[in-house]
Amino acid sequence: MTENKPGKVTMEKLVSLCQRRGFIFPSSDIYGGLSACWDYGPVGVELKRNIKEAWWRANVQERDDMVGLDTSILMNPKVWEASGHVTQFSDPLVECKSCHQRWRADDLTENKCPACGGELTDPQQFNLMFKTFMGPVEEAANTVYLRPETAQGIFVNFQNALNTSRKRLPFGVAQIGKAFRNEITTGNFIFRSREFEQMEIEFFVKPGSDDKWFDYWVEERLNWYVKLGIRKDNIQLREHGEDELAHYSRKCFDIEYNFPMGWAELEGVANRGDFDLKQHMEYSGKGITCLDEETKEHIVPYVIEPSAGVDRSVLAVLCDAYDEEIVNDELRVLFHFHTDLAPIKVAILPLSRKENLSAVAKEVYADLRPCFVTQYDDTQAIGRRYRRQDELGTPYCVTVDFQSLEDKMATIRERDTMNQIRVPIAALRDTLSAKLGGEDLFVLPEGGQIWKEEKKEV
Ligand code: ATP
């Protein structure tokens, strides 16, 4: 029985819908999963790719002062000595003396086990980097780490990127890639996992101009989320206190999202000063500098780092787009994804499976597919197929019916309003392209007509 009451998004609803519709599954599901690891399904992978592509477009391809990199996950272990991760990248761990569950000491409000109330051990520093061995011999000398952040791949390539791209200060280097952290406490779905993806920028600036660029990037990054449809009042900034700042950080703001479990970090923007480049100069013995155009001196730049999580962005987009409403006494669940992010842009829904109708619908499908991610679905009653597409967040459904055989027209139904227009099949491609670009549904092509106007409030 459908619950007949629209409600707010909760983590339980999201997890279940994501699994049912193919967004996200527990990793190694048939073996009972693996703690804090997740797999993106057929629809989830499209959503995640769209988020990464939107980020790459805005931060690399549409800017003159940025280049991209894709560096390896395994790096020379000296990198992690230089960066401070070997000695400092740890959380305080406590263990319950009764049930042996482990906790992050700084997450606890009381000095007893949250699971059973038992007594806790004294905190010990636990390094969050995953270790493995390179080559066939498993000995300490062959230890390598799975990178806990993508940033260091950028710092160690600073000179390569600078020399080959011929950029001048200020300029940035961006990277998207996997990172691994052996987190003590995980949870909240994909919010905190042990394997995740980051989208990081290291923006190199002349010392003295760092405060200005810091403010610029905070603003720029906030706007990026809003442009992709995240509601402004679900985003806030939080400045790190002195005691919270990482060892490399001069200043840091978290961009927080109002997740179902409360406000939490979506992205961190930090002023890392010249810490990283200087450390790598010292540990590698190589000069890492660039020319200050004004003084003609070689300097070590400061760096502003906007560091975002891909998976946390996916979660924020899912939470923000989730909606429930009552339509004809039934609960309608939908994702109001921004059209750039929607995993499927157009669904082709022939009214029946009759051959003459399928033939036309398949022609439409073949025509639209090269332009938009399009899905063909002829499985159930039309109403149920609309609801399925709503749950996938598909912005437009195209229905081909028996009248289409006569008048060579098809219906476009808009996800958010459920309004419908009827347009010549020959105009479908251009019309959908305009709508996906933000044009109002009721702007009609030649020969088009308003077909069905829902009176409900959206
Ligand atoms: P937190 O305080 O939540 O542990 P952090 O401050 O350690 O995060 P950063 O080192 O600043 O995180 O990493 C940059 C971004 O990478 C974070 O804003 C987040 O989006 C993402 N991130 C970090 N750790 C995880 C994780 N375990 N799972 C998913 N995303 C993560």
Residues whose N, C-alpha, C, O or C-beta is under 5 A from the ligand:
A	BS01	ATP	R181 E183 I190 F191 R192 S193 F196 Q198 E265 L266 E267 G268 S307 A308 G309 D311 R312
